[in-house]
């Protein structure tokens, strides 16, 4: 009889824990990088930003506020609002236009004269506002990324 009561109690405990709700999906900060930079005739840069969702659940990304630093030059502000629903472990891109400093544009153009051997270091950092799928409100996730920009062969005024 005692054994039967223990089994029933254990069954009730397990059923109670299962009824608490679905397991929470782990949420991790996204990765943000430049996928492409296109230099426009008016001097603006058209950036294609790649946002990688590193979480186990989908996230609804709403804005980015940060800075772009090219080489060791003065950084410029990256800020835009948008609506991107990115599934778990997936990525999506968005475009943003910014007016870079003349020094940044000159450094970028200098790599074009070197062809595919030319490259320029960059870094992006800041925060991205996103709402994880199991949460009711958005929160800010910090990001930081470093990489290199090189001219795209055959496509003038474009770097990846």
N, C-alpha and C positions, 0 to 999 in steps of 0.2 A: 504494500500500500504506500509506504513511504517513497519508494522508487517511482511509483506512478505520480505522486504529488510533485516530486522533483521534475519529472518530465513535463508535466502540465505547466508548472511554474516557469520552466525554461522556455517552453513554447510560447507562453504569454509574453515573456520578456522579449523574445525574438520578434514576435508579431508587433509589439509596441515600438521597438526600434525601427522596424521596417516601415511602420506607419508614420514615422516622423517626417517623411518627405524624401524627395529625390536627393541623391548625393550631390554635393556642391562641386561644380567644375572649377578647377584651378585657374586663376587669372594671373597672367604675367604681362609685364610691360611690352609694348610693341617695339619693333625695329623700324626706323625711318632712314631712308637713304635717297640719294639722287639717282634716278634712272637715266635721265637725259637733261642736258642743258642746251637750249637753242638760243642763239643770239639774234635778236630781232633788229630790223633796220633802224628803229627808233631808239636803240640803245638799251631797251629792256631785255631781261633774260626771261625766257619761258622755261620754268623748271617743271620736270615731271618727277614728282615725289612718289616713292614706293613705300607703302605702309604694310608691314608684315605683322599679322596678328599671331602672337606666340602663345595664345591661351587655348585651353581645352574646350572653350565655348565661343560662340560667335560674339562679336562686339560691334556696336554702332558708334563709329567714329564721327565726331562733330566738329572739331577744330584743332588747329596746331598753332602754338605760339612758341617761337624759338628764334634761333639765329643760324645763319650760314656764314662760315668763315672759310675763305679761300687763301691758301698758302699761309703766310703770317700777317696777312692784311687785316684791316679793321673789319669786324663782322657786320653784316646787315641783318635786319629783322625779317623773320619769316612769320607771317600771321595770316591765317585765312580760316573761314568757316565753311563747312561742307557737310554732306551727309553720305557716309559710306558704311554700308553694312558688310563687314568682312567675316566670313565663316572661320571656324577654328583652324589654325595652322595654315591659313591662306593669306594671300596678299592682293592688294589692289593699288592702282595708281591714280593720282590726281594731278592736275596742272595748276601752277600758280605763277603769276607774273610778278617780277620785282625789278626795281631800278637799282642796279649794282653801282658801286663806286667806279670812277674812271680807272683807278688802279687795278681793281678786280678785272675789269674788261680788258685792260692792257695785258695783264698776266695770262688771261685765258687766250687772247689772240696770239701771244708769244708761243704757246704750245702748238698752235695750228701750223706755224712755220716749220716745226720739227717733224711734222707728219705723225706716223703711228708711234714714233719714239718719244714724242712729247707727252708729258703728263703733269698734272697739277694737283697737289693734295687739297682736300677739303674736309670740313667737319660740319655736321649739323647737330644741334643740341636744343633741348627745350622740353616742352610738355605737350602731350596730345590728350584731348578730352574725349573720353569714350564711355559708353554704357555697356557693361557686360550683360549678357542675355539673362542671367538670373538675378540681376539687381534692378532696383527701381529708379536709381539716379545715376547720372554720369559722374565720373571722377577723373582726376588728372593722373596721367602716367608719364614719368620722365623718360626721355630717350637721349641717346648720344651715339653718333656714328662717325667713323672716319673712313675715307677711301680716296681714290684718285680719279681725276677726269682726264680723258684722252680724246683727241679729235677722232671723229667717225670718218673713215675713209670713204670718199665719194659723196659725202653729204656736207656741203660747206656750212660753216657757222654752227656746227652741232658737235657736242661732246658727250661721251658716256663714260 
